[in-house]
Amino acid sequence: MVCGSIMTLSSVLCAQAGPAKAWTFLEGGLAQKGASQRLAAVRVLGLIPDNSHASELAEKALKDTNNAVRAAAATALGQMHAVGADVSLKQALNDKSLSVVMAAAHALRLLNDPACYDAYYQIFTGERKNDSGMIAQEMKVLHDPKQVAEMGFNEGIGYVPFAGIGWEALQTMMKDRKDGAAAKAALISALATDPDARTGKVLLTASQNPNWVLRIGALEAIAKRGDSTLLPRIEPRLSDPKREVRYAAAATVIRLSDLGRAQPEDPKIAEAALSAKAGEPQPTNAIMQTTK
């Protein structure tokens, strides 16, 4: 009986010592002088969701002197869905490194925080989306194509949610990585779920980009966006010189057409149409709505 009690106590102590030793090991890695060791330690924090200490360590790493470590910290916070880290991640949108800003925006997207779209929009267009002051003026440095290119293919592709990207598209992105094609494709894809109407116009412009991979990315984003009012501007892409783009355009046209038929008719527009049939004058606001 005594032996059993001793064994049980030993098991409990071992169970307690395991996590304590593990935390000591991780904390030691985050305190190393070598950036590569800090990077390795912060990356795995994303494997520990619902843990306040892991979140605290990752938030602290957001202020690391190394760009890659800061980007990994932001990524980890997104992976662990650290809702309480939203303030720190928004501050990281002011980082001078594009890879850190992208990682922070991606993490905020995983947290369903709309602040991510402000960052995506500004990086892609070079224009401030609003006057909220969420993104600092220092972000202007991130519009430099060299910074976009420096983000690199491997970093950029990690944010691209193309489910079935083909080998030819992959080769094109590899060839054009000096121009930041992967990063641009990532931004286009991320903007798909931004509800702001201005973003729809940005995606339409991107659907005419000289790079056919980006045209496909824009079409996929528009299809996912599900805004049937964009349909007339998409139909010309059915004649795109690139076959893959024509396929993407066809799927997008079908998707938006289906959504357009499924949307309930606006009663004001229906009333205006009935009035027109009866020869009655239409209210000015109704006419404006029917012509939008």
NUKOL-873663 format. One line per field, with one value per residue (C-alpha): x, y, z; residue in three letters; chain. Coordinates in pm, whole numbers, plus 32768, in hexadecimal, padded with zeros to 4 digits. Layout:
x <- (X, ...)
y <- (Y, ...)
z <- (Z, ...)
r <- (Ala, ...)
c <- (A, ...)
//
This chain:
x <- (8000, 811D, 81D2, 809A, 8081, 81F0, 81C6, 8090, 8145, 826D, 818B, 80E9, 823A, 82B3, 8176, 81AD, 831F, 82E4, 8230, 830E, 8444, 83A8, 8357, 84B6, 8540, 8463, 84A4, 8618, 85FE, 854A, 8661, 877D, 8864, 884B, 871B, 86F7, 86C6, 85CA, 8516, 8503, 847C, 8373, 82F0, 827B, 81B1, 809B, 806D, 7FF5, 7E96, 7DC8, 7EFD, 7F37, 80AB, 80E8, 802D, 80FA, 8240, 81D4, 8163, 82B3, 835E, 829E, 839D, 84CE, 85E5, 85DA, 84D3, 84A6, 8470, 8368, 82B7, 82BC, 8231, 810C, 80CF, 80D2, 7FD2, 7EED, 7F1A, 7EC7, 7D9C, 7E16, 7CEB, 7D85, 7EB2, 7DEF, 7E79, 7FE0, 7FA0, 7F08, 803F, 810C, 805D, 8144, 827B, 837E, 839E, 829A, 82AF, 8255, 8132, 80B0, 80D0, 801C, 7F07, 7EE1, 7ECB, 7DC0, 7D04, 7D05, 7C7B, 7B67, 7BE4, 7B91, 7CCF, 7D80, 7CCF, 7D52, 7EB3, 7E73, 7DCD, 7EDD, 7FFE, 7F5E, 7EE2, 7FD8, 7EB3, 7E21, 7CCA, 7C49, 7CB4, 7CA7, 7E1C, 7E2E, 7F55, 806C, 80F9, 823A, 8184, 81E6, 8336, 8281, 8206, 8367, 8363, 84B5, 8419, 8305, 8405, 84DA, 83B2, 8410, 8354, 8351, 82CC, 81C9, 813D, 80F4, 7FDA, 7F4A, 7E10, 7E0B, 7D7F, 7DE6, 7EF9, 7F83, 80ED, 80FB, 8075, 8170, 828B, 8213, 8211, 836D, 83E9, 8347, 83A1, 848E, 8359, 82AB, 81A4, 816D, 8139, 804C, 7F86, 7F70, 7EE4, 7DE7, 7D6B, 7D58, 7C86, 7B76, 7AB5, 7ADC, 7975, 79DF, 7955, 7A9A, 7B4D, 7A6A, 7AEA, 7C51, 7C14, 7B77, 7CAF, 7D88, 7CC0, 7D60, 7EC3, 7FCE, 8031, 7F3A, 7F67, 7EF8, 7DCF, 7D67, 7D9B, 7CBD, 7BAD, 7BB7, 7B9F, 7A74, 79C9, 7A00, 798C, 783E, 77E1, 7701, 770F, 7872, 77F8, 77EA, 7958, 79C2, 7920, 7A2B, 7B2E, 7A83, 7B4C, 7C94, 7DC3, 7E27, 7D59, 7D7A, 7CF4, 7BCC, 7B7D, 7B8D, 7AB4, 79B2, 799A, 7980, 786D, 77A5, 77D9, 776E, 7647, 75CB, 75EC, 753A, 740D, 7408, 7406, 72AC, 722E, 7234, 70C3, 710E, 719D, 7075, 6F83, 703A, 7027, 6EB0, 6E7E, 6F40, 6E67, 6D2E, 6DB0, 6DD4, 6EF8, 7008, 7098, 71F5, 728F, 71F0, 727E, 73D6, 73C1, 7357, 7476, 7587)
y <- (8000, 80E7, 808B, 80D9, 822D, 8274, 8214, 82EF, 8418, 83DF, 83DB, 8521, 85C7, 854F, 85D0, 8723, 872A, 86DC, 8821, 88EF, 8866, 889D, 8A09, 8A40, 89B3, 8A8E, 8BC7, 8B81, 8B65, 8CB3, 8D55, 8CD5, 8DCF, 8D1A, 8D8C, 8C35, 8B94, 8C9C, 8C66, 8AEE, 8B1D, 8C1F, 8B5D, 8A38, 8B16, 8B05, 8999, 8A04, 8A99, 8B16, 8B52, 8CAE, 8C76, 8C0B, 8D3E, 8E1F, 8D90, 8DC0, 8F26, 8F6F, 8EDF, 8FDA, 90D9, 9007, 90B8, 8FB6, 8FD4, 8E5F, 8E2A, 8F3C, 8EAA, 8D4E, 8DDC, 8E7A, 8D35, 8C6F, 8D59, 8D20, 8BA8, 8B9A, 8C84, 8D6B, 8E57, 8F28, 8F76, 9047, 9190, 9118, 9095, 91E0, 928F, 919C, 9226, 9351, 927A, 92E9, 9187, 911C, 8FB0, 9010, 90E7, 8FCD, 8ED1, 8FB9, 8FFB, 8E87, 8E45, 8F50, 8EAF, 8D65, 8E24, 8EB4, 9014, 90FD, 91C6, 90C9, 914D, 92AD, 9222, 9146, 9264, 935F, 9279, 9211, 9366, 944D, 951B, 9545, 94A8, 958F, 9696, 95B3, 95D1, 9458, 9444, 953B, 961E, 9556, 9454, 9523, 9476, 932D, 93A1, 9381, 925F, 91F3, 91AB, 90E5, 901E, 8FE5, 8F3D, 8E17, 8CFA, 8C14, 8D1C, 8D98, 8C46, 8BF8, 8CF4, 8C91, 8BBD, 8B43, 89E7, 894E, 8A2A, 8981, 8935, 8A36, 8B44, 8AD9, 8AF7, 8C52, 8CC5, 8C38, 8CEC, 8E33, 8E23, 8F4A, 9017, 8F97, 8ED0, 8DDE, 8EF7, 8FAC, 8E6C, 8E43, 8FA1, 8F70, 8E2C, 8EC2, 8FE5, 8EF8, 8F0A, 9080, 910A, 9269, 92BE, 936E, 9222, 9194, 929F, 924C, 90DE, 9138, 91FD, 90D8, 8FF3, 90B2, 909C, 9043, 8F19, 8E03, 8D5B, 8E9B, 8EB1, 8D55, 8DB5, 8EE5, 8E19, 8D14, 8E28, 8EC3, 8D6F, 8D3A, 8E9D, 8E48, 8FA8, 8F73, 90E6, 90A9, 8FB0, 909E, 90FD, 8F90, 8F0E, 8FAB, 8EC8, 8DA4, 8E19, 8E30, 8DC2, 8CCA, 8B8C, 8B5E, 8CBE, 8C73, 8B41, 8C0D, 8D1A, 8C18, 8B8A, 8CE8, 8D4C, 8C14, 8C4D, 8DBA, 8D6A, 8C62, 8D54, 8E65, 8D84, 8D14, 8E75, 8EF6, 9014, 916B, 91CB, 9339, 92D0, 91E7, 9302, 93EC, 92E8, 92BB, 9432, 944A, 933E, 93F9, 953B, 95E4, 96CF, 962E, 96D3, 9759, 967B, 9545, 959E, 95C9, 9477, 93C5, 945C, 940A)
z <- (8000, 805C, 7F1B, 7E56, 7EFB, 7EB4, 7D46, 7D23, 7DC0, 7CDB, 7BAA, 7C14, 7C4B, 7AF8, 7A51, 7AF4, 7AA1, 792F, 78D0, 79B5, 790D, 77B6, 7805, 7887, 7743, 7666, 7733, 771D, 75A3, 758D, 7657, 757B, 74D0, 7386, 72BD, 721D, 7373, 73DF, 7295, 72CA, 7429, 73D4, 72A7, 737A, 7464, 7363, 73C7, 7521, 7505, 762C, 76FE, 7789, 77C7, 765F, 75EB, 76D0, 764C, 74E2, 7526, 75C3, 748E, 73B7, 7435, 73DC, 7320, 7208, 70F5, 70C8, 723C, 7248, 7119, 71B4, 72F8, 723F, 7182, 72C8, 7366, 723F, 724B, 73BD, 7386, 7497, 749F, 75B3, 74D8, 73DE, 7467, 7446, 72E7, 7279, 72F9, 7229, 70F3, 711F, 70FF, 7000, 6F7B, 6E7D, 6EE4, 704B, 6FD8, 6EFC, 7017, 7109, 700E, 6FCD, 7143, 7169, 704C, 7108, 7233, 7155, 7194, 706F, 70AF, 6FD1, 6E9C, 6ED7, 6EC7, 6D96, 6CDC, 6D28, 6CD1, 6B89, 6B13, 6BC1, 6C40, 6D9B, 6DB0, 6EBE, 6FB8, 70E8, 711D, 7145, 7058, 7096, 6F8C, 6FA5, 6ED3, 6DA3, 6DAA, 6D69, 6C17, 6B92, 6A96, 6B1D, 6C71, 6BCC, 6B08, 6C3D, 6CDE, 6C02, 6B62, 6C8F, 6D7D, 6C88, 6C23, 6D8F, 6D86, 6C36, 6C61, 6AF7, 6B2E, 69E3, 695B, 6825, 67D7, 66BD, 67A7, 68AC, 67B0, 674A, 68B3, 68E4, 67AB, 6813, 6981, 6959, 690C, 6A44, 6982, 6AA2, 6B9B, 6AAF, 6A78, 6BEF, 6C19, 6B03, 6B9E, 6CFA, 6C7D, 6C00, 6D46, 6D82, 6D80, 6D15, 6BBB, 6B5D, 6B75, 6A68, 697A, 69D7, 6987, 6839, 67E1, 684D, 6767, 6646, 66CC, 65C8, 66A1, 664E, 67A0, 684B, 675F, 67CD, 6938, 690E, 6864, 6978, 6A7B, 69C9, 69B9, 6B2D, 6B6F, 6AD3, 6A63, 6933, 68DA, 685C, 6756, 6629, 665D, 6672, 6535, 644F, 64F3, 6443, 6315, 63D3, 6304, 6415, 641E, 6597, 65CD, 64E9, 65BD, 66FD, 665E, 65F2, 6751, 67E3, 66F0, 6748, 68BC, 68B2, 67CE, 68C0, 69E2, 6920, 68E3, 6A4D, 6ADC, 6B3D, 6A69, 6B0B, 6B44, 6AE8, 6999, 695C, 69AD, 68BF, 67AB, 67DB, 67D4, 6690, 65F2, 665D, 65C7, 6718, 675B, 682A, 6963, 6925, 6A31, 6996, 6841, 68D8, 6981, 6843, 6781, 687D)
r <- (Met, Val, Cys, Gly, Ser, Ile, Met, Thr, Leu, Ser, Ser, Val, Leu, Cys, Ala, Gln, Ala, Gly, Pro, Ala, Lys, Ala, Trp, Thr, Phe, Leu, Glu, Gly, Gly, Leu, Ala, Gln, Lys, Gly, Ala, Ser, Gln, Arg, Leu, Ala, Ala, Val, Arg, Val, Leu, Gly, Leu, Ile, Pro, Asp, Asn, Ser, His, Ala, Ser, Glu, Leu, Ala, Glu, Lys, Ala, Leu, Lys, Asp, Thr, Asn, Asn, Ala, Val, Arg, Ala, Ala, Ala, Ala, Thr, Ala, Leu, Gly, Gln, Met, His, Ala, Val, Gly, Ala, Asp, Val, Ser, Leu, Lys, Gln, Ala, Leu, Asn, Asp, Lys, Ser, Leu, Ser, Val, Val, Met, Ala, Ala, Ala, His, Ala, Leu, Arg, Leu, Leu, Asn, Asp, Pro, Ala, Cys, Tyr, Asp, Ala, Tyr, Tyr, Gln, Ile, Phe, Thr, Gly, Glu, Arg, Lys, Asn, Asp, Ser, Gly, Met, Ile, Ala, Gln, Glu, Met, Lys, Val, Leu, His, Asp, Pro, Lys, Gln, Val, Ala, Glu, Met, Gly, Phe, Asn, Glu, Gly, Ile, Gly, Tyr, Val, Pro, Phe, Ala, Gly, Ile, Gly, Trp, Glu, Ala, Leu, Gln, Thr, Met, Met, Lys, Asp, Arg, Lys, Asp, Gly, Ala, Ala, Ala, Lys, Ala, Ala, Leu, Ile, Ser, Ala, Leu, Ala, Thr, Asp, Pro, Asp, Ala, Arg, Thr, Gly, Lys, Val, Leu, Leu, Thr, Ala, Ser, Gln, Asn, Pro, Asn, Trp, Val, Leu, Arg, Ile, Gly, Ala, Leu, Glu, Ala, Ile, Ala, Lys, Arg, Gly, Asp, Ser, Thr, Leu, Leu, Pro, Arg, Ile, Glu, Pro, Arg, Leu, Ser, Asp, Pro, Lys, Arg, Glu, Val, Arg, Tyr, Ala, Ala, Ala, Ala, Thr, Val, Ile, Arg, Leu, Ser, Asp, Leu, Gly, Arg, Ala, Gln, Pro, Glu, Asp, Pro, Lys, Ile, Ala, Glu, Ala, Ala, Leu, Ser, Ala, Lys, Ala, Gly, Glu, Pro, Gln, Pro, Thr, Asn, Ala, Ile, Met, Gln, Thr, Thr, Lys)
c <- (A, A, A, A, A, A, A, A, A, A, A, A, A, A, A, A, A, A, A, A, A, A, A, A, A, A, A, A, A, A, A, A, A, A, A, A, A, A, A, A, A, A, A, A, A, A, A, A, A, A, A, A, A, A, A, A, A, A, A, A, A, A, A, A, A, A, A, A, A, A, A, A, A, A, A, A, A, A, A, A, A, A, A, A, A, A, A, A, A, A, A, A, A, A, A, A, A, A, A, A, A, A, A, A, A, A, A, A, A, A, A, A, A, A, A, A, A, A, A, A, A, A, A, A, A, A, A, A, A, A, A, A, A, A, A, A, A, A, A, A, A, A, A, A, A, A, A, A, A, A, A, A, A, A, A, A, A, A, A, A, A, A, A, A, A, A, A, A, A, A, A, A, A, A, A, A, A, A, A, A, A, A, A, A, A, A, A, A, A, A, A, A, A, A, A, A, A, A, A, A, A, A, A, A, A, A, A, A, A, A, A, A, A, A, A, A, A, A, A, A, A, A, A, A, A, A, A, A, A, A, A, A, A, A, A, A, A, A, A, A, A, A, A, A, A, A, A, A, A, A, A, A, A, A, A, A, A, A, A, A, A, A, A, A, A, A, A, A, A, A, A, A, A, A, A, A, A, A, A, A, A, A, A, A, A, A, A, A, A, A, A, A)
//
